[in-house]
Amino acid sequence: MNILIIDDHPLFIDGISQLLKQLAEKVVLHSATSAICALEQLSSGIDFDIVILDLNMPNIDGLSLLQRFHADDLCIPVIIVSSEEQVGLIQQALNWGAMGFIPKSFTTEQILNGVKTVLEGEIYIPSNIQQLLSRQVARDAATHTQSAINKSGLSHKQFEILVLLAKGFSNKKIATILHRTEHTVKSHIAAIFNVLGAENRTECVTIAKKRGLVD
């Protein structure tokens, strides 16, 4: 298993490296203290299984790196492990493809659990962060007048999901953020398509933007 740790603090890299060695018998750890070094390693031909990324990086920050990964179609799971807990930044990181967020204040067991969850193909977001993201979605929905929502023919729950659809979230991420099952989210999305007369997600968001329902 190859893991790339991107963080500008060597002490943190040393600490989490010792922790990540517990994931498997053969774990090869690579590190980068700058975005340039990270991009060089990612283009080196090494088959990385996961990337651990800090948001607060010098010159090119973690969020900009995520955008670069997205543009390059990087097919490697990325987990944000950071002391930064601003919900807006976390949401942007998820928008740009991060598969998880782990606060640096977490215990050894919590960090390992988060990394294992992402390695198993799931999204990992701590419950307190999920709650903050849910509140942010509610605030986004509240910026639209109730009359506009009513005119759209959508329920409040459907409108919350529409807001997340417009942000590019997958069904799994929407389910995680809103504390619902994927099946429930899929049912709501089908209803949204029906109400807006859309056949797919792209058309749905386009129609919603034209009607002024989402930004």
C-alpha positions, -999 to 999 in steps of 0.1 A, spaced: 0 0 0 14 34 -11 3 65 9 12 101 1 11 126 29 11 162 19 18 186 48 42 214 54 50 203 90 76 174 91 67 167 127 31 159 117 43 138 88 65 118 111 37 113 136 9 103 112 34 80 93 39 59 124 1 57 128 -6 48 92 19 19 93 -8 1 113 -31 -1 83 -14 -31 67 17 -53 68 33 -35 39 27 2 39 51 25 19 48 61 31 57 90 8 57 127 19 56 161 4 60 194 22 49 215 -7 24 214 -35 51 213 -62 68 183 -45 34 166 -42 26 170 -79 60 157 -88 54 125 -68 19 121 -82 34 122 -117 62 98 -109 43 67 -118 38 54 -82 4 37 -77 -8 56 -47 -37 41 -28 -47 72 -8 -35 108 -3 -35 126 30 -38 163 25 -36 194 47 -56 225 37 -31 250 51 -1 248 28 23 275 17 21 291 -17 -4 266 -32 -29 256 -6 -47 223 -2 -79 235 -18 -60 246 -49 -43 212 -50 -77 195 -49 -89 217 -78 -58 206 -97 -64 169 -89 -100 174 -102 -88 190 -134 -63 162 -139 -89 135 -132 -69 121 -103 -85 87 -94 -69 85 -60 -90 89 -28 -80 121 -10 -86 127 28 -83 161 43 -65 159 77 -64 194 89 -67 217 119 -89 239 97 -126 233 107 -144 262 88 -174 246 74 -172 266 42 -137 253 34 -147 218 43 -177 220 19 -155 233 -8 -130 205 -3 -159 180 -7 -171 198 -38 -136 193 -53 -136 156 -47 -123 150 -12 -135 116 2 -132 125 38 -123 151 65 -104 143 97 -95 170 122 -59 169 134 -73 170 170 -87 135 166 -73 105 185 -51 78 169 -81 54 168 -104 80 153 -79 89 125 -73 52 117 -110 46 116 -115 76 92 -87 64 68 -100 28 68 -135 40 60 -122 59 29 -100 30 19 -132 8 19 -148 32 -6 -170 52 18 -170 89 26 -158 98 61 -171 130 78 -173 133 116 -208 136 130 -202 171 143 -189 183 109 -220 166 92 -242 186 115 -224 219 105 -227 210 68 -264 202 73 -269 236 89 -251 253 61 -274 236 36 -304 249 56 -290 284 56 -284 282 18 -320 271 14 -332 299 36 -316 325 14 -344 319 -11 -378 332 -3 -404 306 7 -427 318 -21 -400 310 -47 -397 275 -32 -435 271 -32 -438 282 -68 -412 256 -78 -435 228 -66 -407 213 -45 -410 204 -8 -384 219 16 -365 186 18 -364 183 -20 -352 219 -22 -323 211 2 -313 182 -20 -316 204 -51 -291 229 -35 -266 200 -30 -272 187 -65 -262 221 -78 -230 219 -58 -221 187 -77 -225 163 -47 -231 126 -54 -261 108 -39 -238 93 -13 -225 127 -2 -259 142 -1 -271 113 21 -242 117 44 -247 154 48 -284 153 53 -284 122 75 -306 102 51 -303 69 33 -291 69 -4 -324 52 -13 -343 82 2 -321 107 -16 -326 88 -49 -364 89 -44 -363 127 -37 -341 133 -68 -366 113 -90 -393 135 -76 -373 167 -83 -367 155 -119 -404 150 -123 -414 184 -109 -388 203 -130 -393 183 -161 -357 171 -162 -343 138 -174 -309 139 -157 -288 158 -131 -273 183 -155 -306 192 -170 -321 195 -135 -295 219 -123 -297 239 -156 -335 243 -152 -332 252 -115 -306 279 -123 -328 294 -151 -357 296 -126 -335 312 -101 -339 284 -76 -301 279 -71 -271 300 -78 
